[in-house]
Amino acid sequence: MLYLRPQRMGVLLTCLIIISVSAAEGFRSAPLTERDWPKLLQQAQRGNAKAQTRVAIAFKNGEFVKQDFAQAVKWFSEAAKQAYPIAESNLAVMYYQGQGVERNTTTAVQWFEKAASHGLNEAQFNAARCYEVGIGVQQNLAKAFHLYRDAAESGYAPAENNLAHMYEKGEGVAINPGAAVTWYRKSAMLGHVRAEFNLALMYSHGTGVAVDYKKAAEWMQKAAKQGHIEAQTALGEFYLRGLGVPQDDHLAAFWLEKGASQGNATAEAELGLLYLNGTGVSQNDALGANWLLKAAEQDRHDAQAQLAALYEWGRGVPRDPNRAYVWWLLSQDDATSKPGDQPRDFAYQLDEDNIADAERRASEWRLVHRPMHPAAELDLTTSPIP
């Protein structure tokens, strides 16, 4: 029976920068109308910071007026000069993204800090994240911790989640798993999906709290229902193994398919095996091989080894010893592979030219799929205007 070991999923940080254009107080309830605009613009021109901020938001979003980032920067700047925190924070966002102004992360952090000093939680979070990673400023974990704590103590869920992460990893503060659990729980109770997932991991690993698979499954399900891909995958594994929930192959397949359909390699590998074995789904070698191929293409070594076996046997795919050898070679790049591992029988079915061709194809695959210096991507989330 083919079997893949599950991967341990690490704790996830909330998005790098929360890109949020908050509506100024007094303008929250209704969208702008042709009737409102002249009066609002007149108030802004007379120096009303709230009106200036609302005008800037309109230009940034193309609300009633044509979208114009330069005008948005102009009006955010006018309001920020009056120390209006919402304007300061959104001006920081404009500098961070390079919208209407040349991108300057150092200036962005300066404006985030100004807004943070006025108690704006989003700005506290964004400044903290910049100090945590070292964007626009020199990395300073202690300062990041304090900024996260300021926002977390005001009940800001993303900051509660990241503060918990710092306690868990001992970044900017002494390691304190118990405190990590406390803050993850606070954030999760507010419905923060990543905190729900992280709290589930703490219960499943027994970090800062006694191992409790039932509670882990409860929190994992909350995150999974919000569409968290890793949580959907983990919940599928919980049902597959009966951890904290009654063992149920059909529910395992249901949740693993949700994760796999969104590209989670662990889910793809697990689902491939379910189809090969007819566990919780109708047995289908072709679908099983297809899901294993997707996982293998994401460099899951166990999936690569299983796929090699399928090509060797011609199960769900045409029999192809050369292709089998390629996937076997890639699977052996796993650090856990034993140095003494020998090629399976298919290798001995190949002549020297075929072996050389398979080794060349494996090398080319590595160059494409394993870049030496992968670029870090930012996770930028836009919050709606309240």
N, C-alpha and C positions, 0 to 999 in steps of 0.2 A: 504494500500500500504506500503510495507516494505521500510524503508528509513534509511540510515546511514549518520551521520554527518561527514563531512570531517575533517581530522586532520590538524592542523596548522603545517606546515613544517618549522623547524628552519633553520637558516643560516648555511651553510656548510663551513668548513675550507678546504683549499687546502691540499693536501697530506702532511703527517707528514714530510717525508724526500724525496726530489727529488733525486732519485738515478740516477746519470747522469755521464757517462764517456764521456767527451768532447774530441774531436780530437784536437791535438796540431796544432797550426797555421803552415801552410806549408805542412800539410799532410791531408787536408780535402777532396780533390777532388776524389781520386781514392783509391780503396782497395789495400792492400799490395799484392805484387807478389813475386815469387821466385827470380826474378831479383832485386827487391828493398831491400829485407830483409838483405843481407850481408852488404850493404852500410849503412842502417839504424842502424843496430846493431853496426857497427864500429863507427858511429857518437855518439851513446849512450855511448859506452865504452870510448870514448874520452872526455866525460863530457858534451855533448850537451843536455841541459835540455829538449828541444822540442823533440829531438830524443828519449831520455830516457822515456818521457811521452808516445810517440807513441808506443814504444816497450812494455811498461807496459799495454797499452790498448790492444795490440795484445794478450798478455798473458792472460789478464782478459777475453777477449771475445773468445779466441780460434781462433783468426783470423790468418790464415796461419800456425800458430804454435799450438801445443797441449795446451789446456787451462791449466793454471798453476797459481793459485792465489798467491802462495808464490813468484813466479818470478814477478808477477804484483806488489806486495807490495815492493819488492826489488827495482824495477826500479822507481816506484812512489816516493819511499823514496829518491832515489838519486836525482831526479829532485826537490823534495820538499826542500831538503837541500839548493838548489840554489834559494829558494823563488819563484819557478815557480807556480803561483796560480792554474792552472788547475791540476797540480800534487798534490798540497796541498789538494785541494778539493776532488780529487778522492782517495787520501790516507785516508782522513777522512771517506769516504764511506766504504773503506775496513775495517777500524776499527769498524765502526758502524755496519756493517753486519757480522763481524767476518770471513771475507774471506781471507785466507792466513795468518791470524794473529789472536790471541785470541781477542774475542770481547771486546772492551773497549770504552764505550760511552764518557767517560771523555776525552780520547785522541782524539776521533773523533771530539768533540766540539773544542778542541784546534786547530786542523788542519783546521776545518771549519773557525774558527776565523782568522787564519793566511791568508787563501785565501780571506776571506771577507775584511780584511784590505787592500788587494791589489785590491779591487774593483770588485771581481768576484760575479756577481749577485746570481748565484745558491748557492754559499757558504754563502752569506749574508742571503739568505732565510733560508737555513738549520740551520745556527747558531741561527737565530731568532726563528725558531720553537722549537729548543732545549731549549732556554731560556724561551719561552712561556709556554712549558709543564713541564720543569724541568727534562730534560733527559741529564744525564752526568754533569749537573751543577745545582746549586740551582735556582729555578724558579725566574725570574726577568723580569716582564712584561715591565718595562720601557726600559730595554736594548733590549728586543725583538721588541718593538715598533720602536726604533731607527734603528735597523738593517733592519727591514721591510721597513722603510721609505727610507733608503739608496738605497735598491734594487728597490723600487717602483719609486723613482725619476729618475732612469735610464730606466724606462719603462718596468720593468720585471713584466709581468702580474700576476703570482702567488703571488708575494709580494704585488702588488696593491690590490688584493682581500683580503689578510689577514690583510693588513693595514686598509682597510675599515672595516673589522670585529672588529678590536680593537677600532676604532672610534665609531662604532655602540654600542659596549658593554661597552665602557669606561674602557678598559684594557690597563694599561700603559699610559693612556692619558685620559683627560676629555671626557665624552660622547659628541659626535658631530655628530648627524645623517646626517646633511648636508654634512659634510666632508666624511662620509661613502658612501653616494650616489655618490659623486664626484669620489672617488677612485674605487667603484664598476663599475661605468660607464667607467672609463679609462681602467680597466681590461677587461670589457665586449667588449669594442670596439676593443680590440686585439683578440677577439674570445675565451677568457677564459670561458669555459662552466659553471663553478661554479659561476663565477661573473655574467654571464648572468642570471642564476637562482636566485642569491641573489638580483640582481637589480630588477628583476621581483617581488620578494617578497616585496622589499621596496615600489614599486609603488602600489602593491595590498594592503599593510597594511597602506600606508600613513606615512611611517617612513622617515623623512628627506626630504620629498617631498609630494606634494598633491596626494591624491589617484587618480590613473589614470589606470583603468582596461585595457584600450586599449594598453597603453604602456607596462603594465604588461604582457598582452597576447603576444605582439610582442617579448619581451625578453624571455618569457617562451617558445615560439615556437622555437626561435633560439637554446636554450639549449636542448629542446626536440629533435630537428633534429640532434643534436650531440650525442644523445643517453642517455642524463641525465634522470635517472629513475624517480626521484621526479618531474622533470619538465614535463615529459610525463604524469604523473599522474595528476599534477596540470592543465595542458592544457586540459586534458579530463574533469576535473571538470569545467573549464572555459566554454567549449563548452556545457556541460550539463546544466549549469545555465545561459548561455548567458552573461558571464562577459567579456567585452572587445571584444567579438567576437559574431557573430550571433549565436543564440542558434541552435545547431545541434546535435541531438541524435546520428547520425551515426558517426560523427567525434569524439564525446565524447567516444563512444564505441571503436573506432579505437585507440585512444591514451591511454585509460584506459587499453586496452588489451596489449599494448606494455609495460606499467608499470607492469601490473599483471604478464605477462609472464616472467618478470625478478624478481618476488618475492616481489613486493611492496605491503604491506598489505592493504593500503588504496585503491589502485587500485583493488586488489582482491575483497575487500568488495563491492566497488561501482559496479564493473563489475558483481558480483554475483546478485546484485539487478536488474541490467539491464536485465539479462537473465530471472530472475523470472518474471519481469514485461513486457518483450518483448519490451523494450525501446532501439531503435537503433540497435537491433539484433533480430533474430528470438527467440520467447519465448521458453525457455527450462529449466524446473524445475531442471533436473539433473545437467546441467552445472551450473545453479545458485547456487545450493547447494554445488557443488564441489568447486567453487570459494570462497564461504563463509567459507567452511571448511578450505581452505588454509589460509584465513585471520584469522580465529579463532585459528588455530594452531600457529599463530604468536602473539597470545594474544590480538587480537582486541576484546575488550569487546562487542562492538555493534554487531560485526559479530557473536560472541558467543551467544548473546541473540537471534539473528535472526535464527541461526542454531538450537537453542533449540526449537523455534517455529516450524521449519520445521520437526524436529523429533517428535514433539508432534502431528503434523497434518499428518505426512507421506507424505510430499510434496517434491518430488525430492529425497527422501531417504526412506528406510523402516520405518514405524512407530515404535518408540522405546522410551517409556516414561522414561526408566532408563537413556538412553543416553541423552535424552532431559534434564533431571534433572542435569546431570553432566555439560552440557554446560551452563545451567542456573546458577548453583552455581558459575562457573568460571566467568560468566559475572557480577555477583554481587560483584566481587572484585574491580570493577571500583570505584574510589573514588567518582564519581558523583552519584553512586547508592544511592537511598534514604534508610535510615535505616529501614523504614517501609515497604519496598517492600516485598511482600509475594510471595511464589512459585506459579506458574501457576497451572492450574487444573491437569496437569500430575503428580505433586507431590502427590496429594491425591489419585492417582491411584496405588501408590506403597505401598507395605507393609514395615514393619520396616527393614527387611533384605535387600530389594532392595534399600531403602533409605541409609542404612549404606554402601552398596556396591558402590552406586553412590558417596557418600561423600569420600570414600576411593579412588576411581578412580580420583576424582577431586584433592585430596591431592597429589596423586602420580604425576599427570600432573603438578601441581605447582612446585614440586621438580625438575622435569626435565626441565621445560620451564622457570622457574624464579629463576635461581641461585642467591644466596645472594651477591656474589662477582664476577660478570662477568669479564672475562679477557679482557683487552683493546687490541684491535688489531691495528697494524700499517698499514697504507695505503702507501705502498712503490711503487713508479712508476719509471720505467726505461725509460729514454729518449734515443732516437736513437742517434747514432754518427752523427753530422751534416756533 
